[in-house]
Amino acid sequence: WFTRKIFPFLSDLQGAVLLAVILHLGFSALILNRLSPGWQRYLFTFIFICNPLTLHLVTFPYYYCWQAFPSLLAIIIWGAIFFSTGTKMMLSGLTVISLGLIAYFIAKKFKWIGAVIIEERNKD
């Protein structure tokens, strides 16, 4: 939808690829600008910006399975933080989460949650 709005002269797939290339070049330029002059810029240019694998992944429109990677990484990081806090903190955290879930389901059962939305719909 977004690519059809900004690139009406291209098909959906071509618009997605062009947008991905523009974003890749833009973010690469920003990162390149932040690096100090010298070998770091050359390494970044040849290892990341001009890397054939990177260019293939940028222009390959069917890599949506990678969208789950940041969420998986966040789960792993938060899991590591959770398990590194110790048993007492883990149990207190699980207790608070359990009490919150119990309170939610009790409120849902007695229709304390969602009743306002139903009343608003019935007014119209």
C-alpha positions as a Markdown table, in Angstrom:
| # | Residue | x | y | z |
|---|---|---|---|---|
| 1 | Trp | 0.0 | 0.0 | 0.0 |
| 2 | Phe | 2.7 | 2.5 | 1.0 |
| 3 | Thr | 4.9 | 1.8 | -2.0 |
| 4 | Arg | 1.9 | 2.3 | -4.4 |
| 5 | Lys | 1.3 | 5.8 | -2.9 |
| 6 | Ile | 4.9 | 7.0 | -3.2 |
| 7 | Phe | 5.8 | 5.1 | -6.4 |
| 8 | Pro | 2.6 | 5.1 | -8.4 |
| 9 | Phe | 4.5 | 4.5 | -11.6 |
| 10 | Leu | 5.9 | 1.1 | -10.4 |
| 11 | Ser | 4.3 | -2.2 | -9.6 |
| 12 | Asp | 4.0 | -3.3 | -5.9 |
| 13 | Leu | 7.0 | -5.5 | -6.1 |
| 14 | Gln | 9.2 | -3.0 | -7.9 |
| 15 | Gly | 8.1 | -0.3 | -5.4 |
| 16 | Ala | 9.0 | -2.5 | -2.4 |
| 17 | Val | 12.5 | -3.2 | -3.9 |
| 18 | Leu | 13.1 | 0.5 | -4.7 |
| 19 | Leu | 12.1 | 1.5 | -1.2 |
| 20 | Ala | 14.4 | -1.1 | 0.3 |
| 21 | Val | 17.3 | 0.1 | -1.8 |
| 22 | Ile | 16.7 | 3.8 | -1.0 |
| 23 | Leu | 16.5 | 2.9 | 2.8 |
| 24 | His | 19.6 | 0.8 | 2.5 |
| 25 | Leu | 21.6 | 3.6 | 0.8 |
| 26 | Gly | 20.2 | 6.2 | 3.1 |
| 27 | Phe | 21.0 | 4.4 | 6.3 |
| 28 | Ser | 24.4 | 3.4 | 4.9 |
| 29 | Ala | 25.2 | 7.0 | 4.1 |
| 30 | Leu | 24.2 | 8.0 | 7.7 |
| 31 | Ile | 26.4 | 5.3 | 9.2 |
| 32 | Leu | 29.2 | 6.1 | 6.8 |
| 33 | Asn | 29.0 | 9.8 | 7.8 |
| 34 | Arg | 29.4 | 8.9 | 11.5 |
| 35 | Leu | 32.6 | 6.8 | 10.9 |
| 36 | Ser | 36.0 | 8.4 | 11.1 |
| 37 | Pro | 37.8 | 8.9 | 7.8 |
| 38 | Gly | 40.2 | 6.1 | 6.9 |
| 39 | Trp | 40.1 | 2.4 | 7.0 |
| 40 | Gln | 36.8 | 2.1 | 8.9 |
| 41 | Arg | 34.9 | 3.8 | 6.0 |
| 42 | Tyr | 36.5 | 1.6 | 3.4 |
| 43 | Leu | 35.8 | -1.6 | 5.4 |
| 44 | Phe | 32.1 | -0.5 | 5.9 |
| 45 | Thr | 31.8 | 0.3 | 2.3 |
| 46 | Phe | 33.1 | -2.9 | 0.9 |
| 47 | Ile | 32.0 | -5.3 | 3.7 |
| 48 | Phe | 28.4 | -4.0 | 4.1 |
| 49 | Ile | 27.3 | -1.5 | 1.5 |
| 50 | Cys | 28.8 | -3.2 | -1.6 |
| 51 | Asn | 28.6 | -6.8 | -0.3 |
| 52 | Pro | 26.8 | -8.9 | -2.8 |
| 53 | Leu | 24.9 | -10.8 | -0.1 |
| 54 | Thr | 23.7 | -7.6 | 1.5 |
| 55 | Leu | 22.6 | -6.2 | -1.9 |
| 56 | His | 20.8 | -9.5 | -2.7 |
| 57 | Leu | 18.9 | -9.4 | 0.6 |
| 58 | Val | 18.0 | -5.7 | 0.2 |
| 59 | Thr | 16.6 | -6.3 | -3.3 |
| 60 | Phe | 15.1 | -9.7 | -2.5 |
| 61 | Pro | 11.4 | -9.0 | -1.6 |
| 62 | Tyr | 10.6 | -12.4 | -0.1 |
| 63 | Tyr | 12.7 | -12.2 | 3.1 |
| 64 | Tyr | 9.8 | -11.4 | 5.4 |
| 65 | Cys | 10.7 | -14.3 | 7.6 |
| 66 | Trp | 13.5 | -12.1 | 9.0 |
| 67 | Gln | 10.9 | -9.8 | 10.5 |
| 68 | Ala | 10.5 | -12.2 | 13.4 |
| 69 | Phe | 14.2 | -12.0 | 14.2 |
| 70 | Pro | 14.1 | -8.8 | 16.3 |
| 71 | Ser | 11.2 | -10.2 | 18.4 |
| 72 | Leu | 13.1 | -13.4 | 19.0 |
| 73 | Leu | 16.2 | -11.5 | 19.9 |
| 74 | Ala | 14.2 | -9.4 | 22.4 |
| 75 | Ile | 12.8 | -12.5 | 23.9 |
| 76 | Ile | 16.2 | -14.1 | 24.3 |
| 77 | Ile | 17.7 | -10.9 | 25.8 |
| 78 | Trp | 14.8 | -10.4 | 28.3 |
| 79 | Gly | 14.9 | -14.1 | 29.2 |
| 80 | Ala | 18.6 | -13.8 | 29.9 |
| 81 | Ile | 17.9 | -10.7 | 32.1 |
| 82 | Phe | 15.1 | -12.5 | 33.8 |
| 83 | Phe | 17.2 | -15.6 | 34.6 |
| 84 | Ser | 20.2 | -13.6 | 35.8 |
| 85 | Thr | 18.2 | -11.7 | 38.5 |
| 86 | Gly | 18.1 | -14.6 | 40.9 |
| 87 | Thr | 15.3 | -16.9 | 42.2 |
| 88 | Lys | 13.7 | -14.3 | 44.6 |
| 89 | Met | 13.3 | -11.7 | 41.9 |
| 90 | Met | 12.1 | -14.3 | 39.4 |
| 91 | Leu | 9.4 | -15.6 | 41.8 |
| 92 | Ser | 8.3 | -12.1 | 42.7 |
| 93 | Gly | 8.0 | -11.1 | 39.0 |
| 94 | Leu | 6.0 | -14.2 | 38.2 |
| 95 | Thr | 3.8 | -13.5 | 41.2 |
| 96 | Val | 3.1 | -10.0 | 40.0 |
| 97 | Ile | 2.3 | -11.2 | 36.5 |
| 98 | Ser | 0.0 | -14.0 | 37.8 |
| 99 | Leu | -1.9 | -11.5 | 40.1 |
| 100 | Gly | -2.3 | -9.2 | 37.2 |
| 101 | Leu | -3.7 | -12.0 | 35.0 |
| 102 | Ile | -6.1 | -13.1 | 37.7 |
| 103 | Ala | -7.3 | -9.5 | 38.2 |
| 104 | Tyr | -7.8 | -9.2 | 34.4 |
| 105 | Phe | -9.8 | -12.4 | 34.1 |
| 106 | Ile | -12.0 | -11.5 | 37.2 |
| 107 | Ala | -12.6 | -8.1 | 35.7 |
| 108 | Lys | -13.5 | -9.6 | 32.3 |
| 109 | Lys | -15.8 | -12.1 | 33.9 |
| 110 | Phe | -17.8 | -9.4 | 35.8 |
| 111 | Lys | -17.7 | -7.2 | 32.7 |
| 112 | Trp | -15.8 | -4.4 | 34.3 |
| 113 | Ile | -13.6 | -4.4 | 31.2 |
| 114 | Gly | -15.2 | -4.0 | 27.8 |
| 115 | Ala | -18.6 | -2.8 | 29.1 |
| 116 | Val | -17.9 | 0.8 | 28.2 |
| 117 | Ile | -17.1 | -0.2 | 24.6 |
| 118 | Ile | -20.4 | -2.1 | 24.3 |
| 119 | Glu | -22.4 | 0.8 | 25.7 |
| 120 | Glu | -20.7 | 3.2 | 23.3 |
| 121 | Arg | -21.6 | 0.9 | 20.4 |
| 122 | Asn | -25.2 | 0.6 | 21.5 |
| 123 | Lys | -25.6 | 4.5 | 21.7 |
| 124 | Asp | -25.0 | 4.8 | 17.9 |
